[in-house]
């Protein structure tokens, strides 16, 4: 078993102290520079030059193209006619039974 001499203990103590000082310094730097500072009251906020937009011009001559002129609007969708849903929505679905909502017969058999 080896024992540490006074000088070795002193050297390890200095290394621990230096390590502690470095850690405290790093924590201070992160807290000081890592978080944004609060703005003072009365300060003005100026946008950088890249945020300002130039005037936008729209060329409507593009819509005079024959492709756009021949386009037709969508047909209006008629409202649903008939009964919506089932008498018991939690009952299991069986394709062999007639559906009360549509009154259709099953098309496939198992």
C-alpha positions as CSV (number, residue, x, y, z in Angstrom):
1,X,0.0,0.0,0.0
2,X,1.4,3.4,-1.0
3,X,1.0,6.4,1.1
4,X,0.9,10.0,-0.2
5,X,3.5,12.4,1.0
6,X,2.7,15.9,2.0
7,X,4.0,17.3,-1.3
8,X,1.8,14.9,-3.3
9,X,-1.3,15.8,-1.3
10,X,-0.5,19.5,-1.8
11,X,-0.1,19.0,-5.5
12,X,-3.5,17.2,-5.8
13,X,-5.1,20.0,-3.7
14,X,-3.8,22.6,-6.1
15,X,-5.1,20.7,-9.1
16,X,-8.5,20.4,-7.5
17,X,-8.5,24.1,-6.8
18,X,-7.5,25.0,-10.4
19,X,-10.2,22.7,-11.7
20,X,-12.8,24.3,-9.4
21,X,-11.8,27.8,-10.6
22,X,-12.0,26.7,-14.2
23,X,-15.5,25.2,-13.7
24,X,-16.7,28.4,-11.9
25,X,-15.3,30.6,-14.7
26,X,-17.0,28.5,-17.4
27,X,-20.3,28.7,-15.5
28,X,-20.0,32.4,-15.2
29,X,-19.2,32.8,-18.9
30,X,-22.3,30.7,-19.9
31,X,-24.6,32.7,-17.6
32,X,-23.2,36.0,-18.6
33,X,-23.0,35.6,-22.4
34,X,-25.2,32.6,-23.0
35,X,-28.5,34.3,-22.1
36,X,-29.9,37.4,-23.9
37,X,-29.8,40.6,-21.9
38,X,-33.0,42.5,-21.2
39,X,-33.7,45.6,-23.2
40,X,-33.8,48.9,-21.5
41,X,-37.1,50.8,-21.4
42,X,-37.4,53.4,-24.1
43,X,-35.1,51.6,-26.5
44,X,-36.0,51.3,-30.2
45,X,-36.0,48.1,-32.2
46,X,-34.6,48.5,-35.7
47,X,-35.1,45.8,-38.3
48,X,-32.0,44.7,-40.2
49,X,-31.9,45.7,-43.9
50,X,-32.8,42.1,-45.0
51,X,-36.3,42.4,-43.4
52,X,-37.5,45.2,-45.6
53,X,-39.5,44.1,-48.6
54,X,-39.3,45.6,-52.0
55,X,-42.5,46.6,-53.9
56,X,-44.2,43.6,-55.5
57,X,-45.6,43.8,-59.0
58,X,-48.0,41.2,-60.3
59,X,-48.1,40.5,-64.0
60,X,-51.7,39.7,-64.9
61,X,-50.9,39.1,-68.5
62,X,-50.0,35.6,-67.6
63,X,-53.8,34.8,-67.1
64,X,-54.5,35.8,-70.7
65,X,-52.8,32.5,-71.8
66,X,-55.3,30.3,-73.7
67,X,-54.8,27.5,-71.1
68,X,-56.2,29.7,-68.4
69,X,-59.0,31.1,-70.6
70,X,-60.2,27.6,-71.4
71,X,-60.3,26.4,-67.8
72,X,-63.8,25.7,-66.4
73,X,-64.9,26.2,-62.8
74,X,-65.7,23.2,-60.6
75,X,-69.2,22.0,-60.5
76,X,-71.1,22.7,-57.3
77,X,-71.5,19.7,-55.1
78,X,-75.1,18.9,-54.2
79,X,-76.0,18.3,-50.6
80,X,-76.3,14.7,-49.4
81,X,-79.7,13.2,-49.7
82,X,-80.7,10.2,-47.7
83,X,-80.3,8.9,-44.2
84,X,-77.0,9.5,-42.5
85,X,-75.5,6.9,-40.1
86,X,-76.8,3.7,-38.6
87,X,-79.3,2.9,-35.9
88,X,-76.5,1.5,-33.6
89,X,-73.1,2.8,-34.7
90,X,-71.3,0.5,-32.2
91,X,-72.8,-2.7,-33.6
92,X,-70.3,-4.7,-35.7
93,X,-70.6,-4.3,-39.4
94,X,-71.8,-7.3,-41.4
95,X,-71.7,-7.2,-45.2
96,X,-74.5,-9.8,-45.3
97,X,-77.0,-7.5,-43.7
98,X,-78.8,-4.8,-45.5
99,X,-77.6,-1.4,-44.6
100,X,-80.5,0.8,-43.3
101,X,-78.7,3.9,-44.5
102,X,-78.3,3.0,-48.1
103,X,-80.7,0.1,-48.5
104,X,-78.1,-1.6,-50.7
105,X,-77.5,-5.3,-50.9
106,X,-74.1,-6.9,-50.3
107,X,-71.9,-7.4,-53.4
108,X,-69.5,-9.9,-52.0
109,X,-69.9,-13.2,-50.2
110,X,-67.5,-14.9,-47.8
